[in-house]
Amino acid sequence: MSGPDEDDDDDEGPPGVPPGTPFYMTPEGQAALQAELHALWHGERPKVTQIVSWAAALGDRSENADYQYGKRRLREIDRRVRFIQRRLHRAEVVDARDQKRRDQVFFGATVTYAREDDSETTVTIVGMEEAVAEQGRISWVSPIARTLLGKRVGDVMKLRTPAGVEEIEVVKIFYPERPASDDGA
């Protein structure tokens, strides 16, 4: 049974995605999670542990703010570390540079689509932890990404938005190229 510090909800995944579905991510997303894990475990956690030890040595812990804050921060760090470790364990890293079928939208694609008002929007389909809407990086489980996946240039589809249904058309699909000197190893 899980205690209050356990955070196992991440194992189920987002709504509409079957349980057990891998957590797709780009190599950059994997590297960012690994870097965060390293920084937490080897950087921040030892510093906070040192402060907690120092504060505990002062005596009365019930009114010791450094001790109380430090213990709370350690729980937050440990919860995040467990979350990242589970994500990395279940991650399926997909490198868009390896995509063979570049005429269709798949994970890692950068897609430009036209809206009904003739404006164009460009998005890159990435993993859930990598999504930053303001940068045009959308999660592969987002409604727009799920609408775009599998489509080709010229395909018109209906996108359900909070404002209603809108027609969009795929204008361009782009996948990054692997540099000639990069052998994929």
C-alpha positions in Angstrom: 0.0 0.0 0.0 1.3 3.5 -0.8 1.8 6.1 1.8 1.1 9.8 1.4 4.5 10.5 0.0 4.0 8.0 -2.8 3.0 9.3 -6.2 2.1 6.3 -8.3 -0.5 8.1 -10.4 2.1 8.7 -13.2 2.1 5.0 -14.1 -1.4 5.2 -15.5 -0.7 7.9 -18.1 -3.0 10.6 -19.5 -6.8 10.2 -20.1 -7.6 8.4 -23.3 -4.3 6.5 -23.4 -4.5 2.8 -22.6 -2.7 1.8 -19.4 0.8 0.4 -20.1 1.3 2.7 -23.1 5.0 3.6 -23.2 6.1 7.1 -22.3 7.5 8.3 -25.7 10.2 10.9 -25.5 12.8 12.4 -27.7 16.5 11.8 -27.0 16.7 15.4 -25.9 13.8 14.8 -23.5 15.5 11.8 -22.1 18.7 13.7 -21.6 16.9 16.5 -19.8 15.2 14.1 -17.4 18.5 12.3 -16.8 20.2 15.7 -16.1 17.4 16.7 -13.7 17.7 13.4 -11.9 21.5 13.8 -11.6 21.1 17.4 -10.3 18.5 16.5 -7.7 20.3 13.4 -6.5 23.9 14.6 -6.6 23.4 18.3 -6.2 20.4 19.5 -4.3 19.6 16.5 -2.2 23.0 16.3 -0.5 22.9 20.1 0.3 19.4 19.8 1.8 20.4 16.7 3.8 23.3 18.6 5.2 21.1 21.5 6.3 18.6 19.0 7.9 21.4 17.3 9.8 22.7 20.7 11.0 19.2 21.8 12.0 18.5 18.5 13.8 21.7 18.9 15.8 20.4 22.2 17.2 17.8 20.4 19.4 14.1 21.1 19.4 12.8 20.1 15.9 9.2 21.1 16.5 10.0 24.8 16.2 13.0 24.6 13.9 12.1 26.1 10.6 15.3 25.0 8.8 14.6 21.4 9.9 10.9 21.5 9.0 11.5 23.1 5.6 14.4 20.8 4.9 12.5 17.6 5.6 9.6 18.8 3.5 12.0 19.7 0.6 13.7 16.2 1.0 10.2 14.6 0.5 9.6 16.7 -2.6 13.0 15.8 -4.0 12.5 12.1 -3.3 9.0 12.2 -4.9 10.4 13.8 -8.0 13.3 11.4 -8.2 10.9 8.4 -8.0 8.7 10.0 -10.7 11.7 10.6 -13.0 13.1 7.1 -12.4 9.8 5.5 -13.3 9.4 7.7 -16.4 12.9 6.8 -17.6 12.4 3.1 -16.9 9.2 3.1 -19.0 10.4 5.6 -21.6 10.5 4.6 -25.3 13.0 7.0 -26.8 12.1 7.9 -30.4 14.6 9.9 -32.5 12.8 11.8 -35.3 16.0 11.7 -37.3 15.4 8.0 -37.8 11.9 8.3 -39.3 11.8 6.6 -42.6 8.2 7.6 -43.6 8.7 11.4 -43.7 5.5 12.0 -45.7 3.3 11.4 -42.7 3.0 12.9 -39.2 4.6 10.8 -36.5 6.1 11.4 -33.1 8.9 14.0 -33.4 7.6 15.6 -36.5 7.4 19.4 -36.9 4.1 20.1 -38.6 2.7 23.3 -40.0 -1.1 23.4 -40.3 -3.4 26.0 -41.7 -6.5 27.1 -39.7 -9.9 28.3 -41.1 -8.8 31.9 -40.8 -5.8 31.2 -43.1 -3.3 31.6 -40.2 -0.6 28.9 -39.9 0.6 27.3 -36.8 3.8 25.2 -36.4 4.1 22.6 -33.7 6.6 19.8 -32.9 5.1 16.6 -31.4 7.1 15.5 -28.3 6.8 13.5 -25.1 4.5 14.5 -22.3 7.3 15.9 -20.1 8.8 17.9 -23.0 5.7 19.8 -24.0 5.9 23.6 -23.8 3.0 25.1 -25.7 4.5 28.5 -25.8 7.4 27.1 -27.7 5.2 25.1 -30.1 6.2 21.8 -28.4 3.0 19.7 -27.9 2.5 16.4 -26.2 1.8 13.5 -28.5 -1.3 12.8 -26.4 -2.7 16.4 -26.8 -5.9 16.7 -28.9 -4.1 18.6 -31.7 -1.3 16.0 -31.9 -3.7 13.1 -31.9 -5.6 14.8 -34.7 -2.4 15.3 -36.8 -0.8 11.9 -36.2 -0.8 9.8 -39.4 -1.8 12.6 -41.6 -0.1 13.8 -44.8 0.4 17.2 -46.5 -3.0 18.3 -47.9 -5.1 16.3 -45.4 -7.9 18.3 -44.0 -9.3 17.2 -40.6 -11.7 18.4 -38.0 -10.2 19.5 -34.7 -12.5 19.8 -31.7 -11.5 22.8 -29.6 -13.1 24.5 -26.6 -14.5 27.1 -29.0 -16.0 24.4 -31.2 -15.0 22.3 -34.2 -12.4 23.8 -36.6 -11.1 22.5 -39.8 -7.3 22.4 -40.2 -5.1 21.4 -43.1 -1.6 19.9 -43.0 0.7 22.3 -44.9 4.2 21.0 -44.2 5.8 18.1 -42.4 9.5 18.3 -41.3 11.8 15.8 -39.7 15.4 16.7 -38.8 18.2 15.1 -40.7 20.9 13.1 -39.1 24.3 14.8 -39.8 26.4 12.9 -42.4 29.1 12.3 -39.8 26.6 10.9 -37.2 26.5 7.2 -37.6 23.6 6.8 -35.1 25.7 5.3 -32.4 
